[in-house]
């Protein structure tokens, strides 16, 4: 397909797999979603940018270029679009401004926004013709649920480009594993790029020889088994390999302990755990945001197991900030939970580093119900990660605080509370070992040996 603007000086070539960007229909339906995903070097971003600047030079389009987080215009696709305008000889047709790109002859306009921190502003973009979501692997379920209903103009489209990370990511689930019928979904690799440079080919071959798993992810667009720098990568791999992510039945004869991480604009996370024999059974998980305490109390009172029984609760473990008085109430969350009839305890303060040690120590006894924990709790634990310095390749001292932190904090509180609330003799020894060795990195091996009974 050759596609030119009315006065453009160049004939534009389109690789075969990029021609789907111009298909009017798929499955006998007007195209709503155009999805390009795969590994490095496949020209996904390049192709979408080139198609958009050509289309916007031919007819009036309002284009929103979105991503999960955008701290500045530098984080956006502004530079990619500008480069394509110049490369195609379309500079006379466009005005490239600092925060927008405008085509006077057609009235087309490109705007650039982050989704997560601009929910109200994003909702004002209902007149958009095309929304291009770049690095869409980072877009969360909540962000998609804000964005998709906003792009509601008749005939509007959502374009999605990304390199996959984890199979459990919402974007991968939404558009690759279970795509809408009106979606064009195309996997693209370096093989599909007729202009793939030799210098990148050599880098690809070097990585293939050095680390095949990394090669498959980076260049072939395969999903990772665990996120780079994931805090609990090995522990979660062991859970999967040992079959501890499965159907975990609720025991009606045992109470359920609750472990909370509190938030309002961020998520409040609640883990539902039963301790049966030597197994820590995580039978359920719930999270929500922008809800008052009454909402969560109602959820707990009406929550049922997979077989229909109402849960009976043991101890409700709250983080230390539950002791603070809340705005609009003379009582703390701790006090309000007691008034609602729950047995409440506060998780002891422990550094994040030592809490992560505690969390790692309980993983061998943890069993996760796949149906109720996979999509949110386990998904978050897989994404909870240290940030790697791109220059020094050194990991950050603490995990990144993002959407995955709330579930991970609740899990960490469960580990700390479990040692604090231990009653049997072996568990008391675990609690003693944790207190004795917390903060002493040089004695980690000894600490691990003291927990050997868990294996």
KEVO-588799 format. One line per 5 residues: number of its first residue (from 1); for each residue y, z negated, x of C-alpha. Coordinates in Angstrom, 3 decimals, always signed. Example, Ala and Ser with C-alpha at 12.3 -4.5 7.8 and 13.67 -1.06 7.14 Angstrom:
<sites>
1	-4.500:-7.800:+12.300; -1.060:-7.140:+13.670 .
</sites>
This chain:
<sites>
1	+0.000:+0.000:+0.000; +3.420:+0.974:+1.333; +6.260:-0.998:-0.142; +9.875:-0.233:+0.717; +13.245:-1.367:-0.541 .
6	+15.536:+1.275:-2.005; +17.584:+1.679:+1.176; +15.358:-0.003:+3.761; +14.990:+1.972:+6.988; +11.357:+1.027:+7.562 .
11	+8.029:+1.728:+5.927; +6.201:-1.570:+5.641; +2.503:-1.900:+6.464; +0.327:-4.426:+4.658; -3.038:-5.628:+5.979 .
16	-5.746:-5.159:+3.373; -6.160:-8.861:+2.546; -2.417:-9.299:+1.985; -2.272:-6.620:-0.695; -3.346:-9.258:-3.214 .
21	+0.255:-10.492:-3.071; +1.161:-7.526:-5.293; -1.748:-7.470:-7.748; -0.416:-7.749:-11.315; -3.653:-9.176:-12.774 .
26	-6.809:-11.071:-11.907; -9.745:-11.572:-14.306; -7.750:-9.546:-16.862; -5.005:-12.188:-16.792; -1.457:-12.025:-15.400 .
31	-1.464:-13.648:-11.970; -0.042:-17.180:-11.974; -1.210:-18.378:-8.529; -1.472:-16.461:-5.249; -3.353:-18.486:-2.654 .
36	-3.821:-17.636:+1.026; -5.810:-20.070:+3.135; -7.719:-20.016:+6.403; -7.363:-20.524:+10.132; -4.648:-19.887:+12.665 .
41	-3.514:-16.344:+13.432; -4.294:-14.855:+10.022; -0.627:-14.111:+9.188; -0.607:-16.142:+5.949; +2.956:-17.447:+6.259 .
46	+4.165:-14.232:+7.842; +2.659:-12.180:+4.997; +4.084:-14.313:+2.199; +7.536:-14.379:+3.785; +7.528:-10.604:+4.264 .
51	+6.391:-9.945:+0.691; +9.034:-12.269:-0.758; +11.999:-10.791:+1.135; +10.906:-7.273:+0.107; +10.498:-8.227:-3.556 .
56	+13.791:-10.142:-3.600; +15.615:-7.106:-2.173; +14.319:-4.945:-5.041; +14.958:-7.205:-8.053; +16.627:-10.478:-8.906 .
61	+14.382:-13.433:-8.057; +14.964:-17.143:-7.847; +12.593:-18.375:-5.148; +11.911:-22.044:-4.417; +10.320:-22.704:-1.028 .
66	+8.658:-26.113:-1.252; +6.517:-28.416:+0.856; +5.328:-31.995:+0.517; +7.973:-33.467:+2.849; +11.160:-31.854:+4.126 .
71	+13.474:-34.046:+6.148; +15.727:-31.154:+7.157; +16.013:-27.382:+6.754; +14.181:-27.100:+10.089; +11.022:-28.325:+8.357 .
76	+11.179:-25.441:+5.872; +10.211:-21.746:+5.985; +13.891:-20.772:+6.362; +13.290:-19.529:+9.936; +10.185:-17.511:+8.987 .
81	+12.077:-15.770:+6.171; +15.082:-15.098:+8.400; +12.853:-13.605:+11.097; +11.171:-11.296:+8.595; +14.515:-10.149:+7.193 .
86	+15.595:-9.194:+10.700; +12.229:-7.635:+11.608; +12.266:-5.395:+8.522; +15.824:-4.226:+9.128; +17.075:-5.962:+5.981 .
91	+19.932:-7.921:+7.546; +22.573:-5.750:+5.741; +21.041:-6.815:+2.414; +20.981:-10.579:+2.956; +23.337:-13.464:+3.614 .
96	+21.509:-16.099:+5.667; +23.202:-19.458:+5.190; +22.275:-22.843:+6.612; +20.492:-24.138:+3.509; +19.832:-21.000:+1.462 .
101	+19.230:-17.256:+1.737; +21.016:-14.918:-0.678; +20.747:-11.198:-1.502; +24.098:-10.099:-3.036; +22.849:-6.702:-4.231 .
106	+20.167:-8.215:-6.497; +21.385:-11.798:-6.880; +18.124:-13.129:-5.429; +18.276:-16.618:-3.925; +15.927:-18.695:-1.763 .
111	+16.167:-22.508:-1.949; +14.298:-25.098:+0.128; +13.071:-28.521:-1.017; +10.581:-31.281:-0.246; +8.549:-32.376:-3.265 .
116	+7.652:-36.033:-2.753; +11.117:-37.468:-2.157; +12.990:-35.143:-4.549; +11.084:-35.450:-7.817; +14.212:-35.434:-10.001 .
121	+15.693:-32.460:-8.163; +12.415:-30.546:-8.240; +12.293:-30.980:-12.020; +15.659:-29.191:-12.250; +14.145:-25.941:-10.909 .
126	+12.622:-24.775:-14.201; +14.295:-21.342:-13.862; +12.332:-20.416:-10.735; +10.530:-17.052:-10.661; +8.358:-17.744:-7.611 .
131	+7.629:-21.052:-5.905; +6.144:-20.729:-2.420; +4.376:-23.911:-1.257; +3.798:-23.819:+2.498; +1.485:-26.244:+4.377 .
136	+0.026:-26.928:+0.954; -2.903:-28.880:+2.395; -0.481:-31.825:+2.635; +0.575:-31.668:-1.013; -0.834:-34.585:-2.991 .
141	-2.237:-34.623:-6.500; +0.889:-36.403:-7.778; +3.154:-33.780:-6.216; +1.195:-30.921:-7.792; +1.418:-32.683:-11.158 .
146	+5.212:-32.771:-10.770; +5.625:-29.244:-9.427; +3.292:-27.110:-11.564; +4.803:-28.003:-14.981; +8.286:-27.495:-13.515 .
151	+7.598:-23.828:-12.672; +7.409:-22.815:-16.312; +9.589:-19.728:-16.708; +7.739:-16.921:-18.482; +5.985:-14.795:-15.858 .
156	+6.671:-17.284:-13.046; +4.254:-17.613:-10.139; +3.229:-20.231:-7.585; +2.345:-18.977:-4.097; +0.255:-21.287:-1.916 .
161	-0.444:-21.029:+1.818; -2.309:-23.526:+3.970; -4.788:-24.282:+6.705; -7.517:-26.517:+5.192; -7.932:-30.091:+6.411 .
166	-10.515:-32.013:+4.370; -12.700:-30.684:+1.573; -11.640:-33.656:-0.537; -7.930:-32.713:-0.354; -6.487:-32.046:-3.796 .
171	-5.138:-28.610:-2.811; -8.543:-27.465:-1.553; -10.281:-28.827:-4.640; -7.664:-27.350:-6.970; -7.396:-23.827:-5.569 .
176	-10.533:-23.145:-3.491; -13.442:-25.085:-4.980; -12.259:-24.929:-8.615; -9.522:-22.289:-8.818; -7.789:-21.411:-12.095 .
181	-8.909:-18.132:-13.690; -5.423:-16.701:-13.214; -5.430:-17.357:-9.463; -5.834:-14.810:-6.670; -7.499:-16.735:-3.834 .
186	-7.913:-15.092:-0.438; -9.353:-16.596:+2.737; -7.766:-15.020:+5.800; -8.644:-15.334:+9.478; -7.455:-13.876:+12.754 .
191	-9.856:-10.939:+12.195; -7.735:-9.801:+9.254; -4.541:-9.591:+11.317; -4.201:-6.133:+12.919; -1.397:-7.497:+15.111 .
196	-3.334:-10.522:+16.414; -1.998:-10.963:+19.986; -4.240:-11.024:+23.034; -2.736:-14.298:+24.277; -3.877:-16.080:+21.104 .
201	-7.295:-14.428:+21.313; -7.813:-15.959:+24.741; -6.752:-19.394:+23.471; -9.230:-19.000:+20.629; -12.080:-18.078:+22.974 .
206	-11.265:-20.980:+25.277; -11.390:-23.465:+22.381; -14.630:-21.924:+21.097; -16.265:-22.487:+24.482; -14.888:-26.024:+24.794 .
211	-15.224:-27.482:+21.275; -17.001:-25.446:+18.621; -16.159:-27.839:+15.775; -12.457:-27.679:+16.649; -12.692:-23.872:+16.898 .
216	-14.241:-23.611:+13.430; -11.429:-25.694:+11.968; -8.460:-24.243:+13.862; -9.391:-20.558:+13.953; -11.968:-20.050:+11.200 .
221	-10.282:-22.291:+8.625; -13.296:-24.543:+8.038; -12.639:-28.051:+6.724; -12.734:-30.975:+9.118; -15.344:-33.674:+8.688 .
226	-12.591:-36.243:+9.344; -8.843:-36.054:+9.840; -7.596:-35.987:+13.430; -6.830:-39.572:+14.462; -8.500:-40.983:+11.319 .
231	-8.716:-44.775:+11.591; -12.129:-45.048:+9.948; -13.654:-41.677:+10.895; -16.849:-43.056:+12.449; -17.348:-45.682:+9.764 .
236	-16.997:-43.163:+6.937; -19.301:-40.713:+8.710; -21.934:-43.457:+8.946; -21.483:-44.254:+5.251; -22.120:-40.616:+4.352 .
241	-25.070:-40.147:+6.727; -26.731:-43.387:+5.578; -26.367:-42.539:+1.897; -23.931:-45.358:+1.110; -21.640:-43.073:-0.892 .
246	-23.762:-42.660:-3.983; -24.281:-43.983:-7.496; -23.690:-47.744:-7.263; -24.650:-49.524:-10.492; -22.582:-52.359:-11.870 .
251	-24.522:-55.647:-12.116; -23.513:-57.296:-15.364; -24.774:-60.659:-14.064; -22.312:-60.671:-11.146; -18.544:-61.046:-11.282 .
256	-16.180:-58.529:-9.724; -13.604:-59.503:-7.128; -10.337:-57.572:-7.108; -8.309:-56.674:-4.006; -4.750:-55.460:-4.536 .
261	-2.022:-53.689:-2.657; +1.218:-53.900:-4.620; +3.749:-51.134:-5.083; +6.089:-49.715:-7.676; +7.622:-46.456:-6.463 .
266	+4.569:-46.338:-4.192; +1.069:-46.811:-5.546; -0.450:-50.096:-6.583; -4.103:-49.990:-5.513; -6.967:-52.152:-6.819 .
271	-10.504:-52.254:-5.394; -13.325:-53.566:-7.626; -16.089:-55.186:-5.535; -19.359:-56.972:-6.221; -21.246:-58.804:-3.497 .
276	-24.967:-58.393:-4.298; -27.453:-59.667:-1.749; -26.101:-58.512:+1.602; -24.391:-55.468:+0.077; -20.683:-55.178:-0.605 .
281	-20.695:-52.860:-3.609; -17.427:-51.124:-4.373; -18.100:-50.127:-7.961; -14.648:-48.978:-9.026; -11.097:-48.257:-7.924 .
286	-7.796:-47.874:-9.758; -4.315:-46.836:-8.655; -1.077:-45.921:-10.352; +2.649:-45.949:-9.727; +5.893:-46.688:-11.534 .
291	+4.064:-49.145:-13.803; +4.786:-52.792:-14.580; +2.313:-55.629:-14.142; +1.456:-55.583:-17.869; -0.039:-52.116:-17.390 .
296	-2.455:-53.291:-14.688; -3.444:-56.407:-16.660; -4.255:-54.164:-19.633; -6.331:-51.869:-17.394; -8.325:-54.822:-16.059 .
301	-8.979:-56.220:-19.522; -10.183:-52.898:-20.904; -11.923:-51.419:-17.834; -15.609:-50.716:-18.381; -18.524:-49.883:-16.122 .
306	-20.327:-46.564:-16.228; -22.786:-48.057:-18.706; -20.053:-49.398:-20.978; -19.886:-53.121:-20.151; -16.528:-54.796:-19.814 .
311	-16.053:-56.162:-16.316; -16.135:-59.907:-15.731; -13.841:-60.937:-12.901; -14.212:-63.492:-10.150; -11.273:-63.830:-7.753 .
316	-8.165:-61.673:-7.829; -6.913:-61.381:-4.232; -3.216:-60.526:-3.924; -1.138:-59.751:-0.828; +1.354:-62.352:+0.383 .
321	+4.324:-60.556:-1.228; +2.860:-61.477:-4.651; +4.449:-64.904:-4.156; +7.982:-63.489:-4.362; +9.885:-63.751:-7.643 .
326	+10.181:-60.380:-9.331; +13.395:-58.830:-10.593; +13.787:-59.413:-14.310; +11.307:-62.291:-14.306; +11.515:-65.908:-13.250 .
331	+7.900:-65.812:-12.122; +6.094:-64.231:-9.209; +3.248:-61.769:-9.661; +0.903:-64.528:-8.517; +2.157:-66.800:-11.302 .
336	+2.039:-64.052:-13.924; -1.557:-63.218:-13.028; -2.541:-66.880:-13.363; -0.793:-67.053:-16.730; -2.843:-64.014:-17.793 .
341	-6.013:-65.976:-17.102; -7.049:-64.615:-13.711; -8.284:-66.727:-10.833; -5.861:-65.838:-8.040; -5.837:-66.274:-4.283 .
346	-3.469:-64.912:-1.661; -4.826:-62.892:+1.265; -4.032:-64.685:+4.543; -1.518:-63.047:+6.843; -3.117:-61.168:+9.710 .
351	-1.714:-58.446:+11.930; -2.493:-54.877:+10.900; -4.452:-54.391:+14.117; -6.685:-57.391:+13.439; -7.018:-56.427:+9.788 .
356	-8.347:-53.019:+10.851; -10.869:-54.782:+13.118; -11.972:-56.833:+10.123; -12.221:-53.712:+7.959; -14.377:-51.942:+10.532 .
361	-16.640:-54.981:+10.712; -17.486:-54.906:+6.976; -18.098:-51.143:+6.692; -21.843:-51.440:+7.512; -22.317:-53.544:+4.375 .
366	-20.183:-51.361:+2.083; -21.638:-49.142:-0.633; -19.204:-46.885:-2.536; -19.737:-45.517:-6.027; -19.176:-41.794:-5.552 .
371	-18.033:-41.065:-9.109; -15.320:-43.736:-9.182; -14.259:-43.968:-5.533; -14.545:-40.470:-4.030; -11.397:-38.789:-5.348 .
376	-8.904:-41.564:-4.603; -10.192:-44.477:-2.497; -12.456:-42.574:-0.103; -10.035:-39.654:-0.002; -7.282:-42.044:+1.116 .
381	-9.488:-43.798:+3.684; -10.348:-40.419:+5.225; -6.646:-39.593:+5.511; -5.506:-42.964:+6.879; -4.693:-42.020:+10.456 .
386	-2.842:-42.653:+13.666; -0.254:-40.057:+14.603; -0.875:-38.157:+17.825; +2.012:-37.394:+20.147; +1.868:-33.615:+20.571 .
391	+3.022:-33.859:+24.195; +1.199:-36.910:+25.546; -1.752:-36.752:+23.088; -1.447:-40.555:+22.782; -2.072:-42.077:+19.355 .
396	+0.563:-44.235:+17.683; +0.231:-48.026:+17.869; -0.109:-48.332:+14.087; -1.401:-45.950:+11.404; +1.078:-43.643:+9.702 .
401	+2.560:-45.092:+6.506; +2.071:-42.478:+3.813; +0.344:-42.025:+0.450; -3.019:-43.054:+1.943; -1.729:-46.435:+3.153 .
406	-1.969:-48.256:-0.175; -5.699:-47.785:-0.707; -6.281:-48.480:+2.996; -4.233:-51.691:+2.785; -6.242:-52.858:-0.223 .
411	-9.434:-52.213:+1.748; -8.038:-54.111:+4.729; -7.109:-57.039:+2.468; -10.661:-57.014:+1.131; -12.009:-57.439:+4.663 .
416	-9.609:-60.282:+5.469; -10.185:-62.014:+2.132; -13.944:-61.672:+2.481; -13.950:-63.674:+5.693; -11.471:-66.186:+4.277 .
421	-13.452:-66.694:+1.093; -16.911:-66.834:+2.714; -19.266:-69.490:+1.375; -22.686:-68.944:+2.937; -23.396:-70.007:+6.509 .
426	-23.596:-66.503:+7.980; -20.348:-65.435:+6.359; -18.643:-68.584:+7.661; -19.715:-67.573:+11.165; -18.135:-64.158:+10.563 .
431	-14.879:-65.817:+9.489; -14.942:-67.994:+12.602; -15.565:-65.012:+14.841; -12.692:-63.105:+13.260; -10.233:-65.988:+13.725 .
436	-11.429:-66.652:+17.274; -11.137:-63.112:+18.486; -8.228:-61.676:+16.497; -5.631:-60.107:+18.761; -7.823:-60.143:+21.892 .
441	-8.615:-56.510:+22.603; -10.412:-57.348:+25.819; -13.008:-59.346:+23.881; -13.762:-56.742:+21.228; -17.330:-56.215:+22.420 .
446	-18.135:-59.914:+22.137; -16.617:-59.947:+18.662; -18.737:-56.986:+17.647; -21.882:-58.710:+18.890; -21.045:-61.797:+16.833 .
451	-21.136:-59.519:+13.780; -24.414:-57.901:+14.735; -26.195:-59.377:+11.732; -24.246:-56.968:+9.555; -26.036:-53.972:+11.036 .
</sites>
